[in-house]
């Protein structure tokens, strides 16, 4: 290595992206660089260090042992730079921070309002714009860069996104007060649940994915109704359209008031993670870091 060599931050960010994405082309797209320039930058990095950092394969590229070591050091450097930039913004005369956030339905209805209030108390003048979508849509918007941060209910998150589980949620079977199951004792079997037309959320929602996993060993019948919000599902269940499997968070108040009833089902309770997702640097800073910290501590 030449004496006095100093790393180029853009090249380090590119190299980390190449390793995480699995190819030079995909890494280049993530950092907004032409593939030809990215290939040249990686080659120059290898030449300056004097080591082969990538093993090129027909299906992509994998890091060599020195390349894996470099990725670890590069992430530390990039996180430190993010921290420096965040400090400069906070100590300068920068305008109020703004954040684009997406949240799945259950989180947006039950948890996010309190999280936002806590963050705004910590950072007066901060502006947080919220998009309420299903989990699949939130993940897509974060991947496309249209959202800086997302909160989802599904465990099926692409590996190229960073994740942090902030809370857990339980799924319950709910019925209307006059449903035939209201007078039953004991548990409903998963086989019977699968054979019952249910009121369900739309495909792509974390709640729908969790239901599919719950009934994975059975062949469910066609749903009684497919709806795109928890509120609509609750109304349909209360009206007697059919049972539903929903988040405990989405059902809590309605169960407490007797508008809906909980029916126990066989097996262990089904829990799912509530997860923050983001792209870019692994270390969250600024308003996004504040919001995730509040969510995990609440």
Secondary structure per residue as TSV (DSSP state, phi and psi in degrees):
chain	resnum	aa	ss	phi	psi
A	1	X	-	360.0	131.8
A	2	X	-	-61.0	142.4
A	3	X	T	-64.4	136.6
A	4	X	T	82.4	8.4
A	5	X	-	-59.9	138.8
A	6	X	-	-132.4	130.4
A	7	X	-	-70.5	145.8
A	8	X	-	-89.4	121.5
A	9	X	H	-62.5	-37.5
A	10	X	H	-65.8	-38.0
A	11	X	H	-68.1	-39.3
A	12	X	H	-62.6	-43.3
A	13	X	H	-62.6	-40.2
A	14	X	H	-60.8	-47.0
A	15	X	H	-62.5	-42.2
A	16	X	H	-61.2	-42.6
A	17	X	H	-64.2	-40.0
A	18	X	H	-61.4	-45.0
A	19	X	H	-65.9	-43.8
A	20	X	H	-70.6	-33.4
A	21	X	H	-86.8	-23.0
A	22	X	T	93.5	3.3
A	23	X	S	-160.7	157.7
A	24	X	H	-66.8	-40.5
A	25	X	H	-62.0	-46.2
A	26	X	H	-67.4	-39.3
A	27	X	H	-64.0	-39.5
A	28	X	H	-63.2	-42.3
A	29	X	H	-62.9	-37.8
A	30	X	H	-65.0	-35.2
A	31	X	H	-97.2	2.6
A	32	X	T	74.1	41.0
A	33	X	-	-124.1	144.5
A	34	X	-	-64.3	144.9
A	35	X	H	-63.1	-37.1
A	36	X	H	-63.5	-40.8
A	37	X	H	-68.1	-36.5
A	38	X	H	-65.5	-43.5
A	39	X	H	-60.9	-41.1
A	40	X	H	-67.1	-39.6
A	41	X	H	-65.3	-40.7
A	42	X	H	-65.7	-41.3
A	43	X	H	-62.5	-41.4
A	44	X	H	-66.4	-35.6
A	45	X	H	-64.3	-44.3
A	46	X	H	-62.1	-41.1
A	47	X	H	-66.9	-39.8
A	48	X	H	-69.3	-33.8
A	49	X	H	-84.5	-28.0
A	50	X	T	84.9	24.5
A	51	X	S	-140.6	148.9
A	52	X	-	-77.3	123.4
A	53	X	-	-103.7	-23.5
A	54	X	E	-127.7	143.9
A	55	X	E	-104.8	110.7
A	56	X	E	-77.6	132.8
A	57	X	E	-130.7	162.2
A	58	X	T	-57.6	-33.9
A	59	X	T	-91.6	3.0
A	60	X	E	149.9	-141.8
A	61	X	E	-147.5	142.2
A	62	X	E	-125.5	148.5
A	63	X	E	-73.6	144.2
A	64	X	-	-76.0	170.8
A	65	X	H	-52.9	-46.0
A	66	X	H	-62.9	-32.7
A	67	X	H	-65.3	-39.8
A	68	X	H	-64.3	-39.0
A	69	X	H	-65.2	-40.8
A	70	X	H	-63.9	-39.2
A	71	X	H	-58.3	-43.4
A	72	X	H	-60.2	-46.2
A	73	X	H	-66.1	-39.3
A	74	X	H	-63.7	-41.1
A	75	X	H	-61.7	-41.0
A	76	X	H	-62.0	-43.3
A	77	X	H	-62.7	-47.0
A	78	X	H	-66.1	-38.2
A	79	X	H	-65.0	-37.9
A	80	X	H	-65.2	-39.2
A	81	X	H	-65.5	-40.7
A	82	X	H	-59.9	-41.8
A	83	X	H	-63.4	-40.1
A	84	X	H	-63.9	-43.6
A	85	X	H	-63.8	-41.9
A	86	X	H	-62.3	-42.0
A	87	X	H	-61.3	-42.8
A	88	X	H	-63.0	-38.8
A	89	X	H	-66.5	-44.7
A	90	X	H	-69.0	-30.8
A	91	X	H	-93.4	-11.4
A	92	X	T	-89.8	-167.8
A	93	X	T	-98.8	42.1
A	94	X	-	-72.2	153.4
A	95	X	-	-68.2	166.2
A	96	X	-	-54.1	143.6
A	97	X	-	-66.9	145.3
A	98	X	E	-129.7	141.9
A	99	X	E	-139.6	134.5
A	100	X	E	-100.8	116.3
A	101	X	E	-123.1	141.6
A	102	X	E	-117.3	144.1
A	103	X	E	-140.9	139.8
A	104	X	-	-68.5	164.0
A	105	X	H	-56.0	-51.2
A	106	X	H	-61.5	-44.7
A	107	X	H	-65.5	-43.0
A	108	X	H	-63.9	-36.3
A	109	X	H	-77.8	-32.9
A	110	X	H	-114.4	-30.6
A	111	X	T	-117.0	-40.0
A	112	X	H	-59.8	-40.5
A	113	X	H	-55.9	-42.0
A	114	X	H	-68.7	-37.1
A	115	X	H	-62.6	-43.7
A	116	X	H	-64.7	-40.4
A	117	X	H	-61.9	-40.6
A	118	X	H	-66.5	-40.2
A	119	X	H	-68.1	-41.5
A	120	X	H	-66.1	-29.0
A	121	X	H	-68.2	-33.7
A	122	X	H	-77.8	-35.5
A	123	X	S	-124.9	80.7
A	124	X	T	-57.9	137.7
A	125	X	T	88.1	-7.1
A	126	X	-	-68.2	143.3
A	127	X	E	-116.1	123.6
A	128	X	E	-121.5	114.8
A	129	X	E	-96.4	129.7
A	130	X	E	-115.5	132.4
A	131	X	E	-111.3	125.8
A	132	X	E	-98.2	115.0
A	133	X	-	-137.8	176.8
A	134	X	-	-85.4	171.5
A	135	X	H	-59.8	-43.5
A	136	X	H	-62.1	-39.8
A	137	X	H	-68.7	-39.1
A	138	X	H	-60.4	-47.5
A	139	X	H	-59.4	-43.3
A	140	X	H	-63.4	-42.8
A	141	X	H	-65.3	-36.8
A	142	X	H	-67.7	-43.1
A	143	X	H	-61.8	-37.3
A	144	X	T	-79.9	-5.9
A	145	X	T	83.3	8.2
A	146	X	S	-84.1	-17.8
A	147	X	-	-123.6	138.6
A	148	X	S	-82.9	-23.0
A	149	X	E	-153.3	144.8
A	150	X	E	-137.2	154.7
A	151	X	E	-125.2	124.5
A	152	X	E	-131.6	163.5
A	153	X	S	-107.1	-1.2
A	154	X	-	-98.9	142.4
A	155	X	S	-80.8	-6.9
A	156	X	-	-89.7	78.9
A	157	X	-	-108.0	132.8
A	158	X	-	-56.5	142.5
A	159	X	T	-65.1	-21.7
A	160	X	T	-80.0	-2.8
A	161	X	S	-99.4	148.8
A	162	X	E	-84.0	145.7
A	163	X	E	-136.0	151.9
A	164	X	E	-146.9	121.1
A	165	X	E	-73.5	124.0
A	166	X	E	-103.2	-29.7
A	167	X	E	-156.0	176.3
A	168	X	E	-125.8	156.0
A	169	X	E	-134.6	153.0
A	170	X	E	-114.6	143.0
A	171	X	E	-96.9	138.8
A	172	X	E	-127.1	153.4
A	173	X	E	-93.0	125.5
A	174	X	E	-121.6	144.5
A	175	X	E	-133.3	165.7
A	176	X	E	-77.1	158.3
A	177	X	T	-58.6	-24.5
A	178	X	T	-105.4	10.5
A	179	X	S	-68.2	150.3
A	180	X	G	-60.2	-25.7
A	181	X	G	-73.9	-13.1
A	182	X	G	-62.7	-28.0
A	183	X	G	-95.1	0.0
A	184	X	-	-82.2	154.3
A	185	X	-	-114.8	158.7
A	186	X	S	86.0	-171.9
A	187	X	-	-99.2	151.4
A	188	X	B	-85.5	131.5
A	189	X	-	-75.3	154.2
A	190	X	H	-64.9	-31.2
A	191	X	H	-62.9	-44.0
A	192	X	H	-68.5	-36.7
A	193	X	H	-61.9	-42.7
A	194	X	H	-66.3	-29.3
A	195	X	T	-85.6	-0.9
A	196	X	S	-103.3	128.6
A	197	X	-	-62.6	119.5
A	198	X	-	-106.8	157.1
A	199	X	E	-87.2	122.2
A	200	X	E	-128.5	160.7
A	201	X	E	-78.1	168.3
A	202	X	-	-73.0	155.5
A	203	X	T	-56.7	141.0
A	204	X	T	100.8	-18.3
A	205	X	-	-79.6	147.8
A	206	X	H	-62.7	-34.3
A	207	X	H	-64.7	-41.8
A	208	X	H	-65.5	-42.0
A	209	X	H	-62.8	-40.7
A	210	X	H	-64.6	-38.7
A	211	X	H	-63.5	-42.0
A	212	X	H	-62.3	-39.0
A	213	X	H	-67.9	-39.1
A	214	X	H	-60.0	-39.0
A	215	X	T	-103.5	24.3
A	216	X	T	-61.7	-27.8
A	217	X	T	-89.1	6.1
A	218	X	S	-130.3	170.6
A	219	X	-	-110.9	99.3
A	220	X	-	-66.7	147.1
A	221	X	-	-76.6	172.6
A	222	X	-	-62.4	141.3
A	223	X	-	-62.5	152.7
A	224	X	S	-70.2	-35.1
A	225	X	E	-161.9	144.5
A	226	X	E	-115.8	122.7
A	227	X	E	-130.7	156.0
A	228	X	S	-103.5	14.3
A	229	X	S	-151.0	152.7
A	230	X	H	-62.7	-38.2
A	231	X	H	-60.9	-43.8
A	232	X	H	-65.0	-39.4
A	233	X	H	-62.0	-45.2
A	234	X	H	-60.9	-42.2
A	235	X	H	-63.0	-43.6
A	236	X	H	-64.5	-40.9
A	237	X	H	-64.8	-45.4
A	238	X	H	-62.8	-30.4
A	239	X	T	-80.9	-4.7
A	240	X	T	92.5	13.4
A	241	X	S	-63.9	-37.4
A	242	X	-	165.0	171.9
A	243	X	-	-71.0	168.3
A	244	X	E	-145.8	156.3
A	245	X	E	-110.7	113.9
A	246	X	E	-135.1	167.5
A	247	X	E	-63.7	141.3
A	248	X	H	-58.8	-35.6
A	249	X	H	-62.1	-40.4
A	250	X	H	-76.1	-18.3
A	251	X	H	-104.0	-16.1
A	252	X	H	-50.1	-55.6
A	253	X	H	-66.0	-37.3
A	254	X	H	-73.1	-32.7
A	255	X	H	-69.4	-40.6
A	256	X	H	-63.7	-33.7
A	257	X	T	-88.3	-3.5
A	258	X	T	81.0	8.2
A	259	X	S	-70.0	-29.9
A	260	X	E	-131.8	160.0
A	261	X	E	-121.6	146.4
A	262	X	E	-94.1	137.2
A	263	X	E	-117.5	121.0
A	264	X	-	-69.7	145.8
A	265	X	B	-125.8	160.0
A	266	X	S	-67.8	157.2
A	267	X	S	88.1	-178.5
A	268	X	S	-76.2	155.5
A	269	X	-	-60.3	147.4
A	270	X	E	-99.5	115.5
A	271	X	E	-111.8	156.1
A	272	X	E	-142.0	151.0
A	273	X	E	-79.7	145.8
A	274	X	E	-103.5	119.1
A	275	X	E	-125.1	136.8
A	276	X	E	-87.7	137.8
A	277	X	E	-131.1	144.2
A	278	X	E	-159.0	164.4
A	279	X	-	-116.7	179.1
A	280	X	S	84.3	-148.3
A	281	X	S	-56.9	142.5
A	282	X	S	-66.3	-35.9
A	283	X	S	-85.5	119.1
A	284	X	-	-79.4	133.9
A	285	X	-	-129.4	176.5
A	286	X	H	62.4	-145.8
A	287	X	H	-66.2	-35.4
A	288	X	H	-63.0	-43.0
A	289	X	H	-63.4	-39.0
A	290	X	H	-61.9	-44.7
A	291	X	H	-65.8	-41.9
A	292	X	H	-67.1	-38.7
A	293	X	H	-62.9	-41.8
A	294	X	H	-63.7	-45.0
A	295	X	H	-60.7	-40.1
A	296	X	H	-73.6	-25.2
A	297	X	H	-93.0	-14.2
A	298	X	-	-75.7	360.0
